[in-house]
Amino acid sequence: MNKYIAECIGTFWLVLGGCGSAVLAAGFPDVGIGLLGVSFAFGLTVLTMAYAIGHISGCHLNPAVSVGLWAGGRFPANELTPYIIAQVVGAILGGGALYLIASGQPGFDLSAGFASNGFGEHSPGGYSMTAALVAEVVLTMMFIFVIMGATDKRAPAGLAPIAIGLCLTLIHLISIPVTNTSVNPARSTGVALYVGDWAVAQLWLFWVAPIVGGFVGAKLYRLVAKEEQDAS
């Protein structure tokens, strides 16, 4: 059970740290951390947890990562379901902790979004469903591609968490205006359930797109890596 507990704790930290930075600190008057700060917060949650629990569970923290690693031949199919359950539970607990903190401020209003992901009128920049779908598929694809490459046995040892954390930071810098950035169905679920209404109604996209992207990214890396091996 240790690896499932580790995944739960790690995803809790991702939601509390990443979404918490958006809800509590992004727009704080005069000294708010803004889009750049939120992007780094998400990257730092993954980087710190990769060093903390990578040797226990692999530090997936994301159903799309688990599916991608399975598609890439790095993860057994019989562990997919318990990993995803642990990640979603951790995300919901993280969202709950964030709700308890955020609701302690006068004027707190869940209708402001609570860092939920959305498209159309619920996209920060008003981007369409198609734009959101393409962004989430492509960016998750590249995220898994980087994860597969950084954790390849031929890659420099010990540096994978840095590459993966910075990749997630870059992804947020690109797509916060589009969808508030998901690339992680658990992260999306962990806050959407507290908002309800539109956030739950649009949640399907933030499950389908990242999982498709993760699958494609893993297959793409396997193709490229095989070509490199053949060439050498």
N, C-alpha and C positions, 0 to 999 in steps of 0.2 A: 504493500500500500504506500510505501514511502514516496515513490515517484508520482503517484496520483495526488498525494497531499502536497508535494512540491509544486506540481502544476497548478493546483488550486491556489496556493500561496502566491506563486509567481504571477498568475493572472489577476489576482486581487491587487497586487502591487501595480501592475500595468494600468488597470482601470483607475485606481485611486491616484496614482502619480500622474498619468497622462490626462485623463478626463478631469481630475482634480485641478490640474494646472489651468485647464481651460475654464472651468467653472469658478474657481476661487481667485485665480491670480492674473488671468489674461487681461482683463479690462479694469484692473484696480486703478483708481484715479491717480494720475501722474506717474506712478511707478509700475504699472501693469507690464507683464512680460510679453504680451502680444503674440502674434502668430509664430514668430521666431522662437520665443520661449516655450510655447506649447509643443512645437515640433521637437525641440531638444528634450523636453520632458519625456515624451514618448520614447525617444531613442535611448534616453538614460535609464528608463525603467527596464528595457530589454537588456541593455549592456550590463547593468548591475546584477540583474537576476541571472544572466547567462553565467557570470562568474560565481554566483551564489549557489545555483541549483543545476547548472549544466551537467555536472558530473553525477547528478542524481537522476534527473528525468530527461535530460537533453534540452530543457528549457524551450519547449514549443510555445506555450502560452497562447495558442491560436489554432483553432480547428483547421484553418487553411494550411498552416505549416505542417500539422500532423498528416493531413491528407496528401500534401505535396511530398513529404518525406516517404510516405507509403508508396506513392506513385513512382518515386525515384529509387525505390528498392532499399531505403534506409530504415524502414520502420515496419514492424509486423502488423498485419491486418487485424489480428485478434486484440490488439491494444488500442485501436482507433476509438472505439466507442467509450471505454472508460476514460481515456485521455480527454476526449471532447466533453464528456460530462463533468470532469474535474475542472476543466477550463471555464465552462459556462457557470458552474457553481461559484468558482472564485471570482468571476466577473460580476455576478449578481451581488455577492458579498461586498466587493469593492464599491459597486454602485450604491449599496445600502449604507456603507460607512460614509461615502461622499454625501449622500442625501442627509444623513444625520448632522454632518458638519455644516453643509451649505444652508440647511433650513434653520440654522441658528442665527442667521442674519435677518434683521427686519426687512420686509419687502421681498424675500425670496419667492421666486415664482417658477414653477416647473415648466410653464408654458414658454419660457425663454429658450427651452431646448435641452438644458442639462447635458450639453455636449453630445447630444444624439446625432446620428447620421441621417441625412435626408437628401431628397432631390426635388426639383421643381421649386415650389414656394418655400420648401424647407431646406433647400440648399443655401449656404451662406451667400453664394454669388448668383443664385437663381438659375443654376444649371439644370438642363433637362434630364429626364430619366436615362435617355440614351447616353448622354455625356457622362453621367454618373456610372452607368454600367461599364462603359469603355474604360473609364479611369480606374475603377476598382479591379477589373479583370487585368488590365495591363500592369498596373502598379503591383498587384499581388504576384503576378507572374515574375516580374523583375525581383521582387523581394525573395521569392523562393529560389530563383536562379542564383542570387547572391548568397543565400544561406547554403545551398548545395555546394557552391564553389568554395566558400569560406571554410566549410567543414570537410572538404575533400582531404583525404590523407596526404595529398601532394601539396596542399596549401601550407603557408607558414604556421607552425604550431602556436597555439595560445592567443592568436590575434583575431580569431573568428568573432568573438563578442563585439569587438570594436567595429569591424566591418558591418556586422548585422545591425548594431545600434545606430550607426551613422546612416545606413541605408534607410532605416525606418524614419530617421530624422528628415532625410531628403524627400521621402515619400510624403510626409506631412507638409513640408514646405511647398510641394507641388499641389497637393489636393485638398488642403483644408478649405479653400474657397469653393471647391466643387461639391464635396460631400461631407465636410468636416472630417474626412479621412477615416475609413474603417480598415480595410485590408485584413480584418479580423472579426469574424462573426461573433465571437464571445464578447469582445469589447463592445460591439454594437448592442448586443442583447443586454449586457450588464447595466446600461443606462436607459435603454428604450423601455424596459419593463416598468420603470418608475414614472416615465413620462406618459406611457400609454398612448391612446388616440393615434395620431398620425405616425408617431415614431414606431409603434408596433405594426401599423398597416404597411409601412415602407421597409420593414425589417427584412423581408424576403430577399430584396436585392443585395443586402449586405451579408447574406448567407450564400446565395447563389454565385455572385460575381467573384468573391475571394476564393471560394473553393474551386471554381473553374480556373481561375488564374493560377492558383497553387498547383493544380494538376498539370496545366500546360507548362508552367515554369520548370517543374521537375523533369518532365519529359524532354523539354528543350535542353536542359543542362546535360541530361544523360546522352543526348545526341551529340552535343558539342564535346563533352568529355571523352566519349568513345572515339570521335574523330581525332582528338589530340593523342590519345593512346595509340591509335593506328598509325598516325603520322610519325610518332617517335619510335 
